[in-house]
C-alpha cells in the first residue's frame, strides 16, 4: 500500500524499512505531507469508529481506510497511527508510574489499581470507569495481587547477616503463579498476567478442595508421581500450548503446585504481615487440605552461608535453578524491591561456539549485525545450537559488524552466512532434548559471555559436550 501511494517499488520500500529499522516510521516517511489536514479526532474515535469496523472487511476496504488516513495526517500523526495499526505503540512510562497517577486521581489504593490492571483488558472508556470506581467490580474476585519479584544476588551471601534471619528455599524452574480460590471462583494467574484456566484442570480441581478461601503464591511444575525431581521446563511447555489438554498430555506431563507464600486467607489481605507468619498459615492450610498436587515448598536447612553455598551447587542435580533467600520478617511487596528477597542462582552452563550466521538488529541497531547464530562441531561439520544477541559492548559490536560485512560467504534474505572463524563463550541456564532442532537439543536463555579471541574455531566445543548436559 505504501509503495502504491508513494510511487515506490516494493524493493525500495523493503530497503527503506531495513535502513530505518521501524516499519511504522518507514511507512510514515514514505507518504507525502497532506494538502489538507483532517480535523482533530480523538484516539477512541479512531479505534472504535474507524479501525474496529474494518477488522473483518475485505482487503480493498481496509486499504481505502488506511490510505485515506495517511493522506489526511501529518507525519507525526501518521507515525502514531501506524504504531497503533501495527500494534507497536510503546509509551516510555512504567506501569508503576501510571498506577500511581491513577491512584492519586481516583483516591483508590494503588494496590487495588494495580490489581485491576492485571491480565487482559480493553483500553476503553468503560474499562477506565470500572478501573477508577470505588465500588467492587465484576471480576474482582478472580483477580491476583501484583507479584513480589526477587532480585539477583550480586554480593557475597555472608554480607546479608545472620543466616537465621533468612528463609532458604529452592528456586524452582517452573511457572510462577497465583492460585486463587474465593468462594466458587477458581483462577490460576501466571506472572505474565495471563489466566491459565482450563490448561491445568487437575490443579483447579485441587484448589476447589481447599478448606478455606485463599490466594497462594506458588510455582507450577511438571512432576511425575514420586520422582525426586521435577520434569524439565520443556515438559511444562507442552501443557501451556494446549488450552484443553487431552489424556495423553495429562499423563506425559502431570502438573503439581509447590506453594511458598500465602497472600490472602478468608478474604483477609496478609501481605503486610511478616513472611514467617504467612508461611505458618500456609503450612496449616495445606495440612488441612492435604492434597497431593498442592505441596509446600520445603525450607532448605543451612547453619551457615558456607553450607548454603554447598547446597546451591547441588541445584542442577535436584532439577532446580539455585536458592531463594527471603527475609523472615519481610512483607509481600509489589514489584521488584531490593533487600528482602534474593535469587541466588547456580552459575550458568557454558560452551565455546563458532559464529556462523548474523542478522541485523532492530531499532537503533537496525543498521548493525547484532543477532548471531552459533554452532558446535559434529564430526567435521558445524551444527547450529543457539542464537544470541546480548553480551557484547558497543565497541565489540562495531568491530564484529565490520568483520561480518567483509567475510560474508552467502546471503539468505536478511541473514548472512560468515566464515567460521570467531569463537564466543556462551552462557545458558539449561539444555533440553529437542526433536525440533537439528542438533537434537535446545538451550535456555543463551547469551554471550565473552569473545574468545584466544581460541581458533577448530578448538570450539563439540555437540557431544552439549548433549551430555541435556535433561
N, C-alpha and C positions, 0 to 999 in steps of 0.2 A: 504493500500500500504506500509506504513512504517513497519507494522508488518511482511509482506512478505519479505521485503528487509532485515530487521534486524533479522528475525527468532524469533520474539517475538509474543506470543499470544495476541489477541485483548484486553483481560482484563488487561494485563500488560501495553500495550500502553495507555489504558484508565487511569490506575492508575498512570502512569508516567506523563500524562497530568495533572492530578489532583495535583500531587506533585509539578510540575514545574510551573503550572499556566498559561502557554503561549503555545498555540498549535504550532505555528511556531518554537519556540525554542525546544519544545519536539521532533518534527519530525526531526529537525536538529541534535539533540543529539543522537537519536536512530540509525542513519545511520553511518557506519564506514567511516573513512577517506579514500579518494580515493588513489589508487596506482598511477594513472596518472591524474594530474590536467588538466582541459580544458584550452585552450588558453584564454587570456583576451577577453571578449566580452562585448561591451557596453550595457547599460541598454536599450537603444532604440532597439538594435538588439534582445535582449531577449524578449521584449514586442512585437515588430512588426513582428520579424522573427520567433519566436518560440511559444509564448503563444497565441497570437491572432489567428493564423491559426488553432489551435486545439480547439478553443472555442466551436465549434459546432460538433466536431468529436465524435466518439463513445468512450466509457469508456476505451477500451483497448488502443486506440491511445493516449488518454490523459495520461494514466498511463505510457506508454512507454516513452513519452517525459519527464514527471516529474521524473520518476525513473532514467532515463539517466542523467538528470541534477544533481540529488542527488549524483550519483556515480562519477561525474566528478568535483564536487565543494568541497572546504574545508568547515569547519564548519561555519566560519563567512559568507562565500558566500552563503551557504545553508540557513542560518538564514535569510539573506536579500531576497533570492529567495522565501522562504516560506512566508515571510511577504508580498511580492508583490503578491504572488499567492493567499493568503487568504484575501487580502485587508486590512491587519492590519499594513502596514508600516506607522509609525509615526515618523517624524523627529522633534526633540525638538527645533524648531526655530519658532518664532512668525511670523505671516503673515506680520505684520508691518515691521519687520527687512528685510524680503525678498523683500517687496515692496521698501524699502529704498535702498537696494543694487541694485535692477533692475533700479530704477530711476537714481542712480548715473552712472550705466553702460550705460544707453541709453541716458541720458541727458533730459529725459522727466520729466514733473512734476509728483511728487509722487501721486497726486490725480488722474491723468489720468491712471497711472499704477494700482492703487487700484480699479479704476472704471472698467477697463478691466478684472480684475481678479475676479470680482463678478460673481455669477452664476456658471453654469456647463461648464467646458471646458476640452479638452483632452490635456494632457501634452506631446505634440508632437513638433517636430521642426517647423512645420508650425504655431502652436499657439505661440511659443516663438517669431517667426519672427513678427507676427502681434501684439503681446504684446508690443514689443520694437520699432515698426515702428512709425516714426514721422507723418506719413500720416493718415488721417481719415480712419477707418476700417469699413467694412460692419458689421452692428450690433451696432455700437457706438450710433446710435440714440435711441436705446431702452435700453441703459444701465442706471442703477441708480447711485447715488452717495453713497459712504460709509456712513453708518448711524452714527449719533452722539448719543452716549449712556449716559443716566443719571446714576449717582452713588447713592447708597443707602444713605439716610441721617442718619448719626450715631452720630450727635451732636445736641445740642438744637437748635431749629429753630431760636430763637431770636438772636443767635450769628451770624446769616447771615447779620445782619444790618437792615437798614430801609426796611420795607416790601414793600414800594412804589417802590423800585428798582427791585422788582421781579414780574414776571407774574405767577399767580397761575392758574392751570388748573386741571381738574380731571384726575387721572391716569386710563385710560380706560383698561378694561380687554378683549382685542381682539388680533388681529394680526397686528403688526406694519408693515407698508408697504410704499413703494413709488409708487405713481400713476404718470405715465409718459404719456404725450401727446406731441409728437414732430412731427408736420405735420400729416401724415397719420399713424404714428407709435403710437400705444397704448400699454402700458405694465403695469403690476402690479407685483412688486417685493416684496417678504417678506424679513424681516430682516435676515432670514436664507438663503438668496441669492437664492431663488427659484422663478422662474417665475410662476405666477398663472393664466396665460391666459386661458380662457375657463371655469374656475371654477366659475367665478363671472361675467357672461355676462351682467347683469344689470349695474354693476359698469363700465365695459368697454364702454358700450353704453353712460353712463353719462359722462365719460371722453371725449368721442368723441365730445360732445356738449359744451365743454369748449370754451369760446370765444377767448382764446389765448393759445399758446403753454406754457406748464408748467410742472414742476416736484414738486409734492406735497408730503410732509411727513405727514403721517396720520395713523389712526387706523381703521382697518376693523372690523366691528361688525355685529352680527345678531340682527336685531331690527324689531319688529312688529309694523307697522303703526304709530299711535300716542301714543304709550306706553311711559310712562315717563322714563322707564329704559330699557336698552338693555337686550336681552336674555342672558342666561349664556353661557360661553365659549363652553360648550359641544354642544350647538346648532350649533355653528360655525364649530365645528369639523366635523359635518355631511356634510358640504359643502366642506371642504378641501379634504375629502376622495373620492369625486366624480369629475373626470376630466370633465365630461359633466353632470351637474345636470338636472334632469327631472323636470316637472311641480310641482310634489308633494314636492320635496325637496325645490324648489324655494319658494313655498308657506309656507312651515313649518319653514324655516329659511331665510327670506329675508335679504339681506345684505345692509349695509349703511356704508359710509366712513365719519369719523369725522376728519377733516383736522386741523392740528395745526402748520404747517410751510410751507414756500414756498422757495424752493431751487434754482429754475430757472424759469425765465419768458421770453418768446420770445427769447430763446437761450442765455440769459444773466445769468451768474452764480451769484447768490445773497448770497452765503454762507458767505462771509466776511462782509456783511452788518449787522447792529445790528438787533436783533430779533424784536424789536419794528417796525422797518421799513419793515422787511419781512412780519410781521403779517398784517400791514396796506395794503400792496399789496395783500396779500392773501384775506383779507376781501373784497377788491374791486373786485377781480377776481370772488369770489364766489357769490357776489351780482349781477354781470352782467350775470353770468351763471344761477343762480337761479334754480339749480336742487335739488329736494328733497332728492336725495341719496348722495349728496355731501354737507356736512354741516360743519360749523365752530365749532371747539372745544371752548365752551364758557369760558370766563375768570371768575374765581371764585373770587368774591369780598370779601376782608377782610381788615379791617382797622388796624389790629394788629395781631401779631403772636398768641396771645391767642385766638382770634376769628378764625384764620385759624385752630388751633388745634381742636376747637369745630366742625368745618365743616368737618375736616378729620375724626372725629369719626362717622360721618353720611355716610361714604363712602359705606358701605355694603348695606344700605337702598337704595342707588342710583344705585346699581349694578356696582360700580367701586372699585378700589383697594386702593385708597388713593388720595394724591395730588402730582402734579408735580410742582416743583419750578424752574423757569427759569429766569436768569438774563436778564433784558430787553435789555441791551447793548451787550449781548453775540453774537458772530458769531456762525455759524453752523460748529462745529469742526468734526474731523474724529476719530471714536472710542470712548473709554471711557476716557474723560479728566475731572478730578475733578475740581469743583469750580463754574461752571456756570449753570449746570443742575443737579437737585437733584430729586430723587423719594422718597416721604415721605409716605410710605405705612402704612396702618392701621395694628395694631398689629395682629399677627397670631391667628387663632382659635386654641383651644387646647382640647385634650381629654386625659384621663388616660386609657391606653390599656395594655392588657396582652400579653407577648411574648408567641407565640405558635409554631412557626417554625423558623428554622435557616438554612442557606446555606453558604458555603464557598464563599469568595470573589474572586477577580481576581488580576492578577499582584502580587505585593508584599504581598497582603493579601490572596493569594490563599490557604495558609495553615491554615487560621483562619476563624472562623464562624463570618462573618460581615454583612451578608444580612439577615434581620429579617422580620418576618411576625407577625402582632399584631392583636388582636381580642377584641371585646366587648361582654358583656353579653346580650344574647337574651333569657330571661327566665332563665333556668338552663344551657344553652349551650353557648359556646363561638363561635362567628361568626367572621371569619377574615374580617378586614376592610381596612388594609393598609400594605404596605411594605416600609421599610426604611432602609438605610444603612449609614446614616451620622448623626453626632451629638455626638458620644462618643469619648473620648480621648483614647490614646493608652493603658493606664493602665486599663481603664474600658473594652476595647475590649479584652485584655488578660484575665481579671478576668471572663468576661462573656463566653469567649471561653472555659475555663476550666470547668465552670459550665455546659455548653451545652453538652460537651462530657460525663460528669458524670451523666447527667439527661435526656439522650435521651430515649424516650418512644418507638419510631418507626422510621424506615428509609424508605424513598421513593426516591431511587436513591441518588442524592446529597443532598436531603433535609432531615433534622431531625425534627421530632416532639418531643417537650420537655414538661416536667412537667409544667403546667400552674401556675407559682409561682411569676414571676417577673413582676412588673408594670413599665411602662415608660410613661412619658408625651410626647405626640406627638404634633407638631405644623403643621399647614397646611393652605393653602390660601383660600380654599373654598370647598363646598360639593355640588355635583350634584346628582340628581336622576339617577339611572342606572339599566337597566334591565339585564345587562351583569354580574352583581355581585350578589352573593348570599345574601349579606347584603342589597341590594337594593339601595346602594349609592356608590359613588366614590369620594375620596378626592383628592385634587390637591396639588402637591409638599409636600408630607409628609416628616418630618424629626424628629429626636429625639431631644427633648429639655433637658430632664434630666431623670436619673434613679431614680424612686420613691422607694427607699429602705425603706421609712417610711410607705408604704401602702401595705396591703395584696391584693392578686388577687381578693378576694371577694368584695373589695371596688372599683374596676375599674368601669369605666362608662358603661352605658347600651346603647344598639343600638338605643333606642328611643331618646337619647340625640343627637346623630349624625344625625339621620333622621330629627329631628326638625330644623337643620341648613341648610338642603338641599334646593336648589332652583329648 
